[in-house]
Amino acid sequence: MAERTYTVLLADDDEDFLTQMKVQLEAAGFEVIAAGGQAEAEKLFAAHEVDIAVLDLMMEHADGGFALCYHIKKARPGTPVILVTAVTNETGLEFDAATDEERNWVKADAMLAKPVRFEQLRREMHRLLEA
C-alpha cells in the first residue's frame, strides 16, 4: 500500500527560503501549497485542505505568522502549525513553544529558528503528523 501524501501550506515572504523549502519538501514526497505572505496564505488555506502548515513569523506584518497561526487553529484546530523565524537573530528576542502555556499563547505546535536545516523541519513535521 502506498504511503499517504501530506499537503503542506508553506508561507514565507523570503522568496529564496520559500523556493528552497518547496523543492526539498516536494522531493521528500509532500504536496506543497506555497504562499509569499500572510494574505496569500489565508486565501490558499481557505481554498485547500492542508495537513500541516509551516509559517514564517514575520511576513507583511511583524506578527503575521502569529495571526495566521491563530486563524488556522481557530478554523481547523487539529492542523499542526510550525513557525519558523529569524526573529531571535534579528532582534535578540527569544520565542518558544516548548511548554503547554507557551503553545497556548503562541498557538503553534512547534517553533524553529532560521536558518532551519531541512532534516530538522522534516523530523518535526513527521513528529506532528504522526502524533
C-alpha positions in Angstrom: 0.0 0.0 0.0 1.3 3.5 -0.9 2.2 6.0 1.7 -0.1 8.9 2.2 0.9 12.2 0.6 0.6 15.1 3.1 -0.3 18.6 1.9 1.8 21.4 3.4 0.9 25.1 3.5 4.2 26.8 3.3 4.2 30.6 3.9 7.2 32.9 3.9 7.9 36.3 2.3 11.6 35.3 1.8 11.4 34.0 -1.8 14.7 32.1 -1.5 13.6 30.3 1.6 10.2 29.6 0.1 11.6 28.1 -3.1 14.3 26.1 -1.3 11.9 24.6 1.2 9.2 23.9 -1.5 11.7 22.0 -3.7 13.0 20.0 -0.7 9.5 19.2 0.6 8.3 18.1 -2.8 11.4 15.9 -3.2 10.6 14.3 0.2 7.1 13.4 -1.1 5.0 16.3 0.3 2.5 18.2 -1.8 3.3 21.9 -1.2 1.0 24.9 -1.5 3.3 27.9 -1.3 2.4 31.5 -0.3 4.6 34.5 -0.4 2.9 36.2 2.6 0.1 36.1 5.2 -2.7 37.4 2.9 -2.0 34.9 0.2 -1.6 32.1 2.7 -5.1 32.9 4.2 -6.7 32.6 0.8 -4.9 29.3 0.0 -5.8 27.9 3.4 -9.5 28.7 2.8 -9.4 27.0 -0.6 -7.4 23.9 0.2 -7.3 21.1 2.7 -3.9 21.1 4.3 -2.4 18.5 6.7 0.2 20.8 8.2 1.3 24.5 8.0 4.9 25.8 8.0 4.8 29.6 8.5 7.3 32.4 8.8 6.7 34.5 11.9 7.3 37.9 10.3 5.8 38.5 6.8 3.9 41.6 5.7 3.3 42.4 9.4 5.7 41.7 12.3 3.1 39.4 13.8 1.8 37.9 10.5 2.8 34.3 11.4 1.1 34.6 14.8 -2.1 36.0 13.2 -2.0 33.3 10.5 -1.4 30.6 13.1 -4.3 31.8 15.2 -6.6 31.8 12.1 -5.6 28.3 11.2 -6.0 26.9 14.7 -9.4 28.6 15.1 -10.7 27.3 11.7 -9.1 23.8 12.0 -7.8 23.1 15.5 -6.2 19.8 14.6 -3.9 21.2 11.9 -0.4 21.2 13.2 1.5 24.5 12.7 5.2 25.1 12.8 6.5 28.6 13.0 10.0 29.3 11.5 11.6 32.5 12.4 14.8 34.5 12.3 13.4 36.9 15.0 16.0 35.8 17.6 18.8 36.5 15.2 17.3 39.9 14.1 16.1 41.2 17.5 17.6 39.1 20.2 14.1 38.2 21.5 13.5 34.6 22.0 10.2 32.9 21.3 9.5 29.3 22.0 6.6 26.8 22.1 8.2 24.3 24.4 5.6 24.4 27.3 1.8 24.0 27.2 1.5 27.6 28.4 3.7 28.9 25.6 1.9 26.7 23.0 -1.5 28.0 24.3 -0.3 31.6 23.8 1.6 31.2 20.6 -0.9 28.6 19.1 1.9 26.9 17.2 2.8 23.3 17.8 6.5 24.0 17.3 8.9 26.9 16.6 12.2 26.5 14.7 14.9 29.1 14.4 16.2 30.2 11.0 18.3 29.1 9.4 16.5 25.9 9.8 18.0 22.7 8.5 15.6 20.7 6.2 16.2 17.5 8.2 15.2 19.3 11.3 12.0 20.6 9.7 11.1 17.3 8.2 11.6 15.5 11.5 9.4 18.0 13.3 6.7 17.7 10.6 6.7 13.9 10.8 6.5 14.0 14.6 3.4 16.3 14.5 1.7 14.4 11.6 2.2 11.0 13.4 1.0 12.3 16.8 
